[in-house]
Amino acid sequence: MTAHAPAVRTVPLAARLGVAVIAAAVVNTLVALVAGALDDGGIGMGLTPANYLPATLVGVAVGAAGWTLVRRYAPGALRIVVPAVLAVTWVPDLLLLTMAATAANVAGLMLMHAAVATAVVLAMREA
C-alpha cells in the first residue's frame, strides 16, 4: 500500500499580492482616520486617500520586487533587509516634525509604512 501525500494548494502570487494591497489599504485607511482625528492643528500630510492609496499600491509593488531580488541573490539577508528598509522609510516621516506635522501625523505615517511592510512580508513569504 502506498501512502499518498495530501495535495498542497498554493495561492498564486498575484492573488496574494492583491489581498496584500487590499489589506494594507484597509489598515491604512483606519490609521489615517485615527491619525487625522488626532492631528489637531497639524498639516495632515499623507492622510488623505488621494495620497496614501496610490502610495500603498506602489509600496506593495516595490516591496514585492525588492523581496524577490533579495531572496534570489541573498535569501538569508531578508531578516535584516526588511526591518532596515522599514526604518529607512520612517526617516522622511520623522523629518515632517520639522515642518509643523504633529506627532499623531508622523506616527500615523509610520504605522502605514509598517502595515505595507507587513502585508508584503505575509504575501511574499511563500513565494
Residue pairs with C-beta under 8 A, 6 or more apart in sequence:
10 126
11 126
13 123
13 124
13 127
16 123
16 124
16 126
16 127
17 60
17 61
17 64
17 123
19 123
20 60
20 64
20 119
20 120
20 122
20 123
21 56
21 57
21 60
21 119
23 119
24 56
24 59
24 60
24 115
24 116
24 118
24 119
25 53
25 56
25 57
27 112
27 115
27 119
28 52
28 53
28 56
28 112
28 115
28 116
29 49
29 52
31 108
31 111
31 112
31 115
32 47
32 48
32 49
32 52
32 108
32 112
34 108
35 47
35 104
35 105
35 107
35 108
35 109
35 111
36 44
36 47
36 108
38 102
38 104
38 108
39 47
39 102
39 104
39 105
39 108
40 102
40 104
41 102
42 100
42 101
42 102
42 104
42 105
43 96
43 99
43 100
43 101
43 102
43 105
44 105
45 51
45 96
45 99
45 101
45 105
45 109
46 52
46 55
46 105
46 108
46 109
46 112
47 105
47 108
47 109
52 112
55 112
56 112
56 116
59 113
59 116
59 117
59 120
60 116
60 119
60 120
60 123
63 85
63 116
63 117
63 120
63 124
64 120
64 123
64 124
66 81
66 85
67 78
67 82
67 120
67 121
67 124
67 127
68 124
68 127
70 77
70 78
70 81
71 78
71 124
71 127
74 81
82 117
82 121
85 117
86 113
86 114
86 117
89 113
89 117
90 110
90 113
93 106
93 109
93 110
93 113
94 106
96 105
96 106
96 109
97 103
97 106
